[in-house]
Every structure is written in structure tokens, then in C-alpha cells.
Amino acid sequence: MLELSSLNSATGEHIPDIYPWLIGGWAIACGYVDLTQRRIPNSLTLGAVVLAVLILLLHGHNALGFPVMSAITAFLVALTLTLPAYVVRWIGAGDVKMLAAMALLVGFQLLLLSYLFAVVLALLILIACRSVKHHLPYLNNHLQACGLEPFMYAGTGKRFIPFGSCLAVGLLLSLLIFSLQPALLS
């Protein structure tokens, strides 16, 4: 008989097999929109928050089977990590809402792992942009030809790394690790 759920070996909770796929698809959508438009619509972020809260209320655990307290702790940590960066304009409001939604969907351990991957990726992008600064006008032209927004706007000196895209990559890597070795996150 076909099983529609699997056991989270880290927590012992049964979770529908589709949830990790839906979370991954949502992350890809957020990352793509942030990369191409430099904003993450509320329909993606707040919609995920509403869905995550419904899952928490209906199942008593988050989408990956971690307890409600893990989701609440992750949510508070997400706000602690992102609100100061938002206040000083290092990240946008969409990034704050995306990380908050991630927190409720995946819990504390996966949130921290995803955030770590995202910060490392953003730093690598920043280092790459700074190291090729004199080539940036040409790089920006190529990015625009591919339909992407440039990383640095000519004349303004404003650096703009799509952190939501970095969060999406971090979440996808974390989901991959979780699917391969869930016991690592217990």
C-alpha cells in the first residue's frame, strides 16, 4: 500500500511526504522572484506563514515534524537575526518575512543551518563583486541581458545582494541534508 507520510526519525512524528517538496518549491519561487525582481511578494511570504501556522495548529508540529516550541523558538530567532539588519537597510522586509516563514515551516535546527548557508553564500557573492569591481559595468550588462537585475548599480555604489535568493539556496541545502541524515538534526 502506498504511504502518504513518512516518519521523521529525528522526532518520531509522521509528516506528509509532500511537505518537504512544497517547502522546496516555495523556496525556489521566493529565490527566483528575489533574484529577478529584487523583492519577495507578501503573497509568497505571508501565505507561507499562514500555511505554517495552520500546520502547527492542526498537527501539533511543524511541516517537518518538529515540535511547536521549535517553530516558536525559530521564529523569535529569525526576527532577532533579521530585524537589526532590516533597520540599517542591509536586507529588505521580504527577507525578514521569508526567514520568519522558514522558521515556522522547518524549526530551529534547520533555520540555523539555512541561515548559516545563506550568510556564507551572501558573503561569497559580496567578495566576488568586490574583487571584480572594475569589471562590474560589463558584468551588470550581461546580467541585464539575461533578464537579471545587476548586483551593483552604476553611479550609486549601492551593493544589493538578493539575500532572499541566498536564503532559498540555504533552505534547499538544509532540506537536502535533512532528507539524507535527519538524525543529525535531532
C-alpha positions, -999 to 999 in steps of 0.1 A, spaced: 0 0 0 12 35 -9 22 55 22 13 92 22 35 101 51 69 92 65 84 91 99 107 119 110 134 98 126 147 129 145 113 134 163 92 103 157 64 124 141 47 114 109 49 140 82 32 140 47 58 133 21 47 163 1 56 189 27 94 189 21 87 192 -17 63 220 -12 88 238 11 115 234 -15 92 246 -43 83 276 -22 120 284 -16 127 282 -53 98 305 -61 110 331 -35 146 328 -46 137 332 -82 115 362 -77 141 379 -54 168 373 -79 149 387 -109 128 414 -92 147 422 -61 116 419 -39 97 390 -24 59 395 -26 38 392 5 17 366 -12 47 342 -10 60 351 25 28 358 44 10 329 26 37 306 38 33 320 74 -4 313 73 1 278 60 28 271 86 5 283 114 -23 261 101 0 231 101 12 239 136 -24 242 149 -38 211 130 -9 187 136 8 199 168 41 200 150 56 219 120 58 208 84 88 186 90 76 171 123 95 192 147 76 204 179 57 237 181 83 251 205 110 245 179 89 266 155 83 294 180 119 295 191 130 296 154 105 324 147 119 345 175 155 338 164 146 347 128 133 381 140 163 386 162 187 378 133 169 399 106 152 429 122 185 447 131 198 442 96 165 455 82 166 486 104 201 495 90 189 487 54 212 457 49 182 435 39 146 441 28 113 434 45 107 404 22 139 388 36 127 392 72 93 377 63 108 349 43 131 339 72 101 341 96 81 318 74 111 294 71 113 294 109 77 283 113 79 257 85 112 240 94 120 247 130 151 258 149 178 235 137 171 238 100 165 275 103 200 280 118 216 257 92 198 275 64 207 309 77 244 299 80 244 287 44 227 319 33 251 342 51 282 323 37 267 325 2 260 362 5 295 368 18 309 349 -12 288 370 -36 300 402 -19 336 391 -20 332 382 -57 316 416 -65 343 435 -47 371 415 -63 358 422 -98 347 458 -91 363 472 -122 345 446 -144 311 453 -128 297 475 -155 303 447 -180 290 421 -156 259 441 -150 253 444 -187 255 406 -190 232 401 -160 206 425 -176 209 407 -209 199 375 -191 169 392 -175 185 396 -141 190 428 -121 226 439 -116 243 433 -83 257 468 -82 241 499 -97 264 521 -117 270 555 -103 253 549 -69 278 525 -54 249 507 -38 255 470 -34 224 449 -35 227 412 -29 195 393 -33 195 378 3 162 360 -3 178 340 -30 206 332 -6 181 321 20 164 299 -7 197 282 -15 204 277 22 170 262 28 173 238 -1 207 227 11 193 222 46 164 202 33 188 180 13 208 174 45 176 167 65 164 142 39 197 124 38 205 124 75 176 135 97 192 121 128 219 149 125 193 175 134 178 157 164 
